[in-house]
Amino acid sequence: MTIAAGTRSALPFAPALLLPIALIASPAAAEEQRELCSDRPGLGTPACTVDRGDVIFELGLGDWTRDRQGPVRTDTMQVGDALVRIGLTDSLEAQLGWTAYGHVRTRDRAAGTVGKASGIGDVTLALRQNLRNPDGSGFSVAVMPYASLPAGGSAIGAGDWGGGLLVPMSFDLSDSLSLGVTPQVDAAVDGDGDGRHLGYGSVVGFGFGLSDSLSAAAEISLYRDRDPGGHNTQALAGLSMGWQAGGDTQFDVGVNLGLNRDSPDAEVYFGIARRF
């Protein structure tokens, strides 16, 4: 799932926070269960939603990003990038995301200095309303407003609240090939952590069904950030794979590469998604 370009959210208290919502959502009807609809992996966001009464817990087990700007190299590591998703109706889900730990190491070769910072991430709340084919089949489209709350520290937290809207869409081109598009517009937090500015972009990619249990995706992301401290456009290319161990569990791995000087050089990540 892409909420902001170049970013990805263990959430020990999330099930307790979402329990009242889960109780409101009625149990799934006695019908054939949908295929697992996971936000992980990849740069884009799927249009499919969690079925009524189901819960999907997604966890980024490891994420490393390297960004070199002149003599300065920044390495960011995140562990416990968690997302809890609950199906409220046949086409509406609620989401709660949080990153348990992040570590940032910055080395300035010109100055001969090394800086380190660690902390937790912000909290993200979202709703995804599917408008057509909530199982993601055929042509599927959804709207997904979200808000981020400044619960994190200075290491990986934004410092202020933000928000935005995603409109994920997917098109089945064949039994094993699909096209996904995720345009978005954001009230992104300023780089100094005080106030908001306009950000917008889109992800476009192809999904491949390699077998009944193995899938892959190739994607391109462009994101324009109009921060008052300096406008920039990030361009990323991503490759990812997911392997389903049964109908309710998926393991994934992915890599993103920066395509211009405004983008992080490389990101490698892996994680798991589990339906309950």
N, C-alpha and C positions, 0 to 999 in steps of 0.2 A: 504494500500500500504506500502511495506517495502522498503525503500531506504537505510536505515542503521539500523542494528539490534538495537532494543530498542528505536527507535525514531519514531515519527509520524509527517499540515501546514495550525480576519475577515479581509479579504483582501480587504479593501475599494477601492484600486486603481487598482486591478487586472482586472476588466472588461474594464476599460479605456485603460490599457496597451495592452490588447488582442483584442481590437476592430478592429484595422487594419487587424489582422489575420481573425477575424470573417467575415469581409467584403469580404476578398479574397475567403473564403470558400463559394461555391455556396450553395443555399438552398437545403434541402433534397428533393429527388425525391418523387413524389406522390405515395408512396407505404406504405405497412404496417410498422409501426414504430417498431424498435427493442425493446426488453425488456430492462429495465433500467440496464445499465452497470456501477456499482459503484465500486470505489476502496475501499471504506469503507464497512464493517469493516474487521478486520483480520490482520494477519501478512504477508500474501502473497499478490501478485499483480495479477489481472486478465489479461487474454490474450485478452479479448474483447476490442474494441475501440468505442469511441463515433461516432455516425453516422454523415455523412456530414452535416454541418451547425448547428448541435445541440451544446448546451453548458450545461455542468453539473458543478454545484457549490457544493462542499463538504465542510462541516464545522464541525470540532471537537469542541463541545460545552464545554467539560470538559475532562481533562486527568490528573490523579494522579499516580505517580510512587514512590515507596518506595524502597530504596537500603541501606542495612545495611552491613557494612564491619567492623567487629570487634566492637570497641566502637563507631564508627562513623556511624550515620544514616543520609541519605540524602533523603529529600522529594522534589519532583519536581512536580509543577502544571502548566499546560498549558491551555490557553483559546484562542479560535479563531485560531485553527490549520486549515488553509484554503487551498483548492486546486481548481483551475479553469481549466476545461478541454474543449477544443474546437475541434470538428470534422472538419478536413481540407479536407479529402477525405473519401471515403467509408471505408478505412482501416488505415488511419493515423490521429492521434490526437496530439495536442500540449498541454502542461501542464505548469501551473505556480502555485507554492506553497509558502506559507509564514505563519509563526506563529506570531500572533499579540501580545501575552503576555505570558511570562513564569516567574515563581517565584521558586527559589531554596532555601531551608532551610537546613542547615547542622548543626547537633548537635554532638559534641564530648564529650561523657560522661567522658572519662578519663581526659581530660583537663578542663572540665566544661565550655566549650565555645559554643556559638551559632552564626552561620553566616547566613546572608540573602542576596540575590541578586535577582534583577528583570531586565527584558528587553525583547526586541523583538527577533525574530528568523531570521535565514538566509533565502535567497530567493533560491528556487529550480526551475530550468528550465528542461523540459524533452520533448522528442518526443516518441510516441509509434507507431510502425509500425506493424500491424498485417500481418502475412504471410499466415494464413489459417483460414477461418471462423471468420470474425471480429465480428460477433454477439455472439461468445463464444460457439456455439453449436458444438456437436461432439468432434473432436480433433481440438483444437485451439492453435496457438503458435504466439508469437510476440517477437520483440526485442525493448528494451527501453533504449537508452542512456540518461544520465542525467548529470547535473552540478549543484553544489551548490555554491552560491556567498556569501561572508562574509558580509552580510548587518546587521547581528544581533549584539547584545551586548555580553559581556563576560558571562552573566548568562546562556543563552541557545544557543548562537552562537558558531560556531566551531573556528572562528578566521582566517580562510584562505579558499581558494577555494578548492573544491573537485569534484569528478566525478565518474562515474561508468556505468555499463551496467547490465541490468536485462533481462532475457529471460523467461518470464512467459509462462506457458503451462497449459492446462486443458484438461481433458478427461471425457466425459460423460459415466459413467458406467451403468446408467439406467436413467429412466425418473426423478428420485428424488435423485440420488447420483452421485457425480462427484469427480474426483481426480485433485488436483491442485499442481503444482510444480513451484517454482520460484528460480532458481539459479541466483547468482549475483557475480560480481567482482568489486571492488572499488579501486579508489585512495583516500583512506580515510585520513582525516586531522589528523595530529599528535596531541597527547594529549596536548602538550604545545601550540597548535595553530599556529605552524610555520612549513610548509612542509607537505608532504604526505607520505603514506605508503600503502602497499598492505593489502586489506581485502577481504575476500571471504566467501561464505556460501550459504545456500539454505533453503527454506521453503517448507514443504510438508504437505498437509492437505486434508481432505475430506469435501465436501460441501453437505448439506442435504436440500432438499426441503420439508419442513414440511407441507405446504399448498400452495395455490396460492399466498398468501401474506406474508408468514413467512418462513424464511430460517435460517440455522445455519451452523457453520463451526467449526471443531476441527483441530488444526494445531500444528506442531512442527517446530522450527527454530533452526538451528545451524549456528554460524557465527564466523569465525577465524579472529581475529584482530592482525596484526603483528606490532603494535605500537613500535617504538624504545624505548619508556619508559617502555615497558613490554608487552609481548605477552599474549593473553588470548583467550579463547573460550567461547562465550555466548551460553547458551541453554535455550530456552523458550518453554513453552506449552501455547497455546491460545485457548479460547472458545469465540465465538461471535454469535450474532443473529441480523438479520435485519427484519424489518417489513415495507412492502410497503403500504402506504396510497394512493392508486391509482397507475396509471402507471408511474408517474413522480416524486414521493417523497418517500424517504426511511428514517426511523429512525433506529438507531443501538445502540448496547451496547456490550461491550466486556471486557474480563479479560485475562491478561497474567501472568503466574507464572514462576519464575526462577527455573531452574532445577539443577544449580550448583552454586558454590560460586562466580564465575565471573559474574553472571547475576543479574539484579535487582530482588528483592524479589517478587514484585507484581506490576501490573499496572491495573488500571480500567479506562475505557473511555466510552464516549457516544457522538453521533453526528447525523448529518442529511446530506442527499444528495438530490439535487433537479435538475431536468432537465428542461431546457428552450428551 
